[in-house]
Amino acid sequence: MPEIGYARSIIDDTPVNGELEKAPSSNWAYDHAANKDAHHVVFVDRGNALGYDFPNAALTKDSAWHDLDLSALLPAGAIAAALCLEAQVAVVGGDFVLRKKGNSAAYNVSKISSMVVGLWHTCDVIVFVDANRFAQYFFTLGAYSNANITVKGYWI
């Protein structure tokens, strides 16, 4: 039968790396939640944007992948961005796609597909960025007459 001191250590002591016998105490959980540095990924809301970060004139829509340089808007260490995409459909059947720079597969992407001519699509997406804070975008040639991208925030 464990001693009273053993039971007290379960409740009061902070667990350490490699501890296999004791569960975290409520004090540890409270201290962990109160310590911002204990949480490894944090979302930072950008706040009010004063305009589009990447307006239509800055985007190339030619069925090729293009770099989206987010380094002026995301701090070093950022791993992903929350973006607001707006696109006006010109031709049904095209795509507006974003991906992390360096990815090549078509499965881990954020995408809008054009469905109704003249309609504006607006959606929020998450796109991961590389160590230099670059993503990439793609527009099907002729599918969108207008498009804009705004950064809403980021994960660091």
C-alpha positions in Angstrom: 0.0 0.0 0.0 1.5 3.4 -1.0 2.4 5.8 1.8 0.5 9.1 2.3 3.5 11.0 1.0 3.1 9.1 -2.3 -0.5 10.2 -2.7 0.4 13.8 -1.8 3.1 13.8 -4.5 0.6 12.8 -7.1 -1.6 15.8 -6.3 1.1 18.4 -5.6 4.2 17.6 -7.6 4.8 18.8 -11.1 5.5 15.9 -13.4 8.9 15.8 -15.1 10.0 14.3 -18.4 10.3 10.6 -18.2 7.8 10.2 -15.3 5.8 7.0 -15.8 4.2 6.5 -12.4 2.2 9.7 -11.8 -0.4 11.6 -13.8 -0.1 15.4 -14.2 -1.6 17.2 -11.3 -4.4 19.8 -11.5 -1.7 22.4 -10.5 0.4 21.4 -13.5 -2.6 21.6 -15.8 -3.5 25.1 -14.5 0.1 26.3 -14.7 0.4 24.9 -18.3 -2.8 26.7 -19.4 -1.6 30.0 -17.8 1.8 29.8 -19.5 1.6 31.2 -23.0 5.0 29.8 -23.9 3.8 26.3 -23.1 1.6 26.3 -26.1 3.6 25.7 -29.2 1.4 27.0 -31.9 -0.6 30.3 -31.5 -3.0 32.0 -34.0 -2.4 35.7 -34.4 -5.3 37.8 -35.7 -4.1 40.4 -38.1 -6.9 42.9 -37.2 -8.3 45.3 -39.7 -6.6 45.2 -43.1 -6.7 48.5 -45.0 -7.1 46.8 -48.4 -6.3 43.7 -50.4 -2.8 42.4 -49.8 -2.8 40.9 -53.3 -5.2 42.7 -55.5 -6.3 41.5 -58.9 -3.6 43.4 -60.8 -0.8 41.7 -58.7 -2.0 38.1 -59.5 -1.1 36.2 -62.7 -3.9 34.0 -64.0 -2.3 31.8 -66.6 -2.6 28.1 -65.6 0.8 28.0 -64.0 2.0 28.0 -60.3 3.2 31.3 -59.0 4.9 32.3 -55.7 2.9 34.1 -53.1 5.4 36.0 -51.0 3.9 36.5 -47.5 7.1 37.4 -45.8 6.1 41.1 -45.4 2.9 40.1 -43.7 4.0 37.0 -41.6 6.8 37.1 -39.1 9.7 34.7 -39.2 8.6 31.4 -37.7 5.1 31.5 -39.1 3.9 28.1 -40.3 0.5 28.9 -41.9 -1.7 31.8 -43.0 -5.5 32.3 -42.8 -6.5 34.0 -46.1 -9.6 35.5 -47.5 -10.0 34.7 -51.2 -12.3 36.6 -53.5 -12.7 35.6 -57.1 -15.2 36.5 -59.9 -16.0 33.7 -62.3 -15.5 34.3 -66.0 -15.8 30.7 -67.3 -17.3 27.7 -65.6 -14.9 24.8 -64.8 -11.8 26.6 -63.6 -9.9 26.6 -60.3 -8.2 29.0 -58.0 -5.7 26.9 -55.9 -3.2 27.6 -53.1 -0.6 25.3 -51.6 2.6 25.4 -49.6 5.6 26.2 -51.7 7.5 23.0 -52.3 4.4 20.8 -52.3 3.6 19.2 -55.7 0.7 16.9 -55.0 -2.9 18.1 -55.8 -4.4 16.7 -52.6 -3.2 19.0 -49.8 -4.4 22.3 -51.3 -7.0 25.0 -50.8 -9.3 25.5 -53.8 -12.2 27.4 -55.2 -13.9 26.0 -58.3 -15.7 28.3 -60.7 -19.4 27.4 -61.1 -21.5 30.4 -62.1 -20.4 33.0 -64.6 -20.3 36.5 -63.0 -20.6 35.2 -59.5 -18.1 36.3 -56.8 -16.8 33.5 -54.7 -15.5 34.4 -51.2 -14.0 31.9 -48.8 -11.5 31.6 -46.0 -8.7 29.1 -46.4 -5.6 28.0 -44.5 -2.4 27.6 -46.5 0.9 26.4 -45.0 4.0 28.4 -45.9 7.6 27.3 -46.3 10.4 28.6 -44.0 10.7 31.8 -46.1 6.9 32.3 -45.7 6.0 31.5 -49.3 3.0 29.8 -50.6 2.0 29.3 -54.2 -1.2 30.0 -56.2 -2.7 28.8 -59.5 -5.6 30.1 -61.6 -7.0 28.2 -64.6 -6.4 30.4 -67.6 -9.5 32.5 -68.3 -11.6 31.1 -65.4 -11.6 34.2 -63.3 -11.9 37.8 -64.4 -11.1 39.3 -61.0 -9.4 37.9 -57.8 -8.1 39.3 -54.5 -6.3 37.8 -51.5 -6.2 39.2 -48.0 -4.3 37.9 -45.0 -6.5 37.5 -42.0 -3.9 36.1 -39.6 -1.3 33.5 -39.1 -0.1 30.6 -37.0 3.3 30.8 -35.3 
